[in-house]
Amino acid sequence: MKRERSPPTTNASRGAARCLRDHGQSTKYVHDIEGYNGRLDAIQAGILRTKLRYLAKWNDQRREKRAPLRRAVRGRRWRA
């Protein structure tokens, strides 16, 4: 199994990067800041790159499907 490698850093920046990477957790169950925990592997990247080609078309299809509803509710008054 391939391990992820980080670029060389100083001790201070390494600690900060680790804190961000681990959901902002400085010690177990203590979250000082909002961090993240996500990776994009090669398979996911390939799938998303392929899907990106179709995004504009999919958005246009959504707009076409939404148009009749928008026309139907145009000018109506809604109660809060």
DOLOFI-273062 format. One line per field, with one value per atom (N, C-alpha, C): atom name; residue in one letter; x, y, z; residue number from 1. Coordinates in steps of 0.1 Angstrom, whole numbers, plus 5000, padded with zeros to 4 digits. Each point is the difference from the previous one (the first is absolute). Layout:
REM residues N
atomo	(CA:...)
residuo	(a:...)
x	(X:...)
y	(Y:...)
z	(Z:...)
num	(NUM:...)
//
This chain:
REM residues 80
atomo	(N:CA:C:N:CA:C:N:CA:C:N:CA:C:N:CA:C:N:CA:C:N:CA:C:N:CA:C:N:CA:C:N:CA:C:N:CA:C:N:CA:C:N:CA:C:N:CA:C:N:CA:C:N:CA:C:N:CA:C:N:CA:C:N:CA:C:N:CA:C:N:CA:C:N:CA:C:N:CA:C:N:CA:C:N:CA:C:N:CA:C:N:CA:C:N:CA:C:N:CA:C:N:CA:C:N:CA:C:N:CA:C:N:CA:C:N:CA:C:N:CA:C:N:CA:C:N:CA:C:N:CA:C:N:CA:C:N:CA:C:N:CA:C:N:CA:C:N:CA:C:N:CA:C:N:CA:C:N:CA:C:N:CA:C:N:CA:C:N:CA:C:N:CA:C:N:CA:C:N:CA:C:N:CA:C:N:CA:C:N:CA:C:N:CA:C:N:CA:C:N:CA:C:N:CA:C:N:CA:C:N:CA:C:N:CA:C:N:CA:C:N:CA:C:N:CA:C:N:CA:C:N:CA:C:N:CA:C:N:CA:C:N:CA:C:N:CA:C:N:CA:C:N:CA:C:N:CA:C:N:CA:C:N:CA:C:N:CA:C:N:CA:C:N:CA:C:N:CA:C)
residuo	(m:m:m:k:k:k:r:r:r:e:e:e:r:r:r:s:s:s:p:p:p:p:p:p:t:t:t:t:t:t:n:n:n:a:a:a:s:s:s:r:r:r:g:g:g:a:a:a:a:a:a:r:r:r:c:c:c:l:l:l:r:r:r:d:d:d:h:h:h:g:g:g:q:q:q:s:s:s:t:t:t:k:k:k:y:y:y:v:v:v:h:h:h:d:d:d:i:i:i:e:e:e:g:g:g:y:y:y:n:n:n:g:g:g:r:r:r:l:l:l:d:d:d:a:a:a:i:i:i:q:q:q:a:a:a:g:g:g:i:i:i:l:l:l:r:r:r:t:t:t:k:k:k:l:l:l:r:r:r:y:y:y:l:l:l:a:a:a:k:k:k:w:w:w:n:n:n:d:d:d:q:q:q:r:r:r:r:r:r:e:e:e:k:k:k:r:r:r:a:a:a:p:p:p:l:l:l:r:r:r:r:r:r:a:a:a:v:v:v:r:r:r:g:g:g:r:r:r:r:r:r:w:w:w:r:r:r:a:a:a)
x	(5008:4992:5009:4996:5008:4997:5010:4998:5001:4992:5000:5012:5007:5012:4997:5004:4999:5013:5000:5012:5007:5014:5007:4995:4999:4995:5008:4998:5006:4991:5004:4992:4987:5001:4989:4989:5005:4990:4995:5008:4995:4989:5001:4990:4987:5001:4989:4993:5008:4994:4993:5006:4993:4987:5000:4988:4989:5003:4990:4995:5009:4997:4991:5001:4993:4988:4992:4988:5002:5012:5003:5003:5002:5001:5015:5002:5013:5004:4990:5002:4987:4999:4988:4988:4990:4987:5000:5011:5001:5002:4991:5000:5002:5012:5003:4995:5001:4997:4992:4993:4993:5010:5002:5010:4993:5007:4994:5006:4994:5005:4995:5007:4996:5011:4998:5010:4993:5007:4995:5010:4997:5009:4999:5008:5001:4987:4993:4988:4989:4998:4990:5003:5012:5004:4996:5003:4997:4985:4992:4985:4995:5005:4995:5004:5012:5004:4991:4996:4990:4987:4995:4987:5000:5011:5001:4996:5004:4996:4985:4992:4986:4993:5007:4993:4992:5005:4992:4987:5001:4988:4990:5005:4991:4993:5007:4994:4990:5002:4990:4988:5001:4989:4992:5007:4992:4992:5007:4993:4987:5001:4989:4989:5003:4990:4994:5007:4995:4992:5001:4993:4985:4993:4986:4995:5007:4997:5002:5010:5003:4989:4995:4989:4987:4998:4988:4999:5011:4999:5003:5004:5003:4988:5003:4989:4992:5001:4992:5005:4991:5004:5001:5010:5002:4999:4993:4999:5012:5004:5012:4996)
y	(4988:5012:5012:5010:5012:5010:5006:5009:5014:5009:5014:5007:5008:5007:5015:5007:5015:5006:5012:5007:5004:5001:5004:5013:5000:5012:5002:5012:5002:4993:4999:4994:5008:5013:5009:4998:5001:4999:4985:4991:4986:4998:5005:4999:5007:5012:5007:4992:4995:4992:4988:4993:4988:5004:5011:5005:5002:5007:5003:4987:4991:4988:4991:5001:4991:5007:5006:5007:5011:5006:5011:4995:4987:4994:5002:5006:5002:4988:4995:4988:4992:4988:4992:5006:5002:5006:5014:5007:5015:5006:5008:5007:5015:5004:5015:5008:4994:5007:4991:5005:4992:4994:4988:4994:4992:4991:4992:4986:4991:4986:4995:5002:4994:4998:4990:4996:4998:5002:4998:4990:4988:4990:5001:4993:5001:4995:4990:4995:5010:5006:5011:5011:5004:5012:4997:4988:4996:5000:4995:5000:5014:5009:5013:5008:4998:5007:4996:4988:4995:5007:5000:5006:5015:5006:5015:5003:4992:5002:5002:4993:5000:5010:5007:5009:5011:5006:5011:4994:4989:4994:4996:4994:4996:5013:5010:5013:5005:5000:5004:4992:4987:4991:5003:5003:5004:5013:5009:5013:4998:4991:4997:4993:4991:4994:5009:5010:5009:5011:5003:5011:5000:4988:5000:5004:4995:5003:5015:5006:5014:5008:4996:5007:4999:4988:4998:5008:5002:5007:5015:5005:5014:5009:5010:5009:4996:4988:4996:5006:5003:5005:4988:5000:4989:5005:4992:5004:4995:5008:4997:4991)
z	(5000:5000:5000:4992:4998:5012:5006:5011:4994:5006:4995:5007:4992:5005:5000:5011:5000:4997:4995:4997:5013:4999:5012:5006:5013:5007:5013:5006:5014:5010:5012:5011:5002:5000:5003:4989:4987:4989:4999:5004:4999:5010:5012:5010:4996:4994:4995:4989:4990:4989:5006:5009:5006:5007:5007:5007:4989:4990:4989:4994:4997:4993:5008:5013:5009:5006:4991:5005:5010:5000:5009:5015:5001:5013:5005:5012:5005:5009:5008:5007:4998:5005:4997:5006:4991:5003:5003:4998:5002:4986:4995:4987:5002:4999:5002:4988:4988:4987:4992:4989:4991:4990:4999:4991:4989:4994:4989:5001:4993:4999:4987:4989:4988:4990:4992:4990:4987:4989:4987:4993:4999:4994:4985:4993:4985:4994:5005:4994:5002:5012:5001:4991:4999:4992:4985:4995:4987:4997:5010:4998:5000:5009:5001:4988:4994:4988:4989:4999:4989:5002:5013:5002:4998:5002:4998:4985:4991:4986:4997:5008:4999:5009:5008:5010:4994:4989:4994:4994:4994:4994:5010:5011:5011:5006:5002:5005:4991:4987:4990:5001:5001:5001:5013:5011:5012:4998:4993:4998:4991:4990:4991:5008:5009:5008:5010:5005:5010:4994:4987:4993:5002:4997:5002:5014:5010:5014:5003:4995:5002:4994:4987:4994:5008:5005:5008:5012:5007:5013:4999:4987:4999:5003:5008:5003:5012:5005:5012:5012:5009:5013:5010:5008:5009:5014:5008:5015:5007:5010:5008:5011)
num	(1:1:1:2:2:2:3:3:3:4:4:4:5:5:5:6:6:6:7:7:7:8:8:8:9:9:9:10:10:10:11:11:11:12:12:12:13:13:13:14:14:14:15:15:15:16:16:16:17:17:17:18:18:18:19:19:19:20:20:20:21:21:21:22:22:22:23:23:23:24:24:24:25:25:25:26:26:26:27:27:27:28:28:28:29:29:29:30:30:30:31:31:31:32:32:32:33:33:33:34:34:34:35:35:35:36:36:36:37:37:37:38:38:38:39:39:39:40:40:40:41:41:41:42:42:42:43:43:43:44:44:44:45:45:45:46:46:46:47:47:47:48:48:48:49:49:49:50:50:50:51:51:51:52:52:52:53:53:53:54:54:54:55:55:55:56:56:56:57:57:57:58:58:58:59:59:59:60:60:60:61:61:61:62:62:62:63:63:63:64:64:64:65:65:65:66:66:66:67:67:67:68:68:68:69:69:69:70:70:70:71:71:71:72:72:72:73:73:73:74:74:74:75:75:75:76:76:76:77:77:77:78:78:78:79:79:79:80:80:80)
//
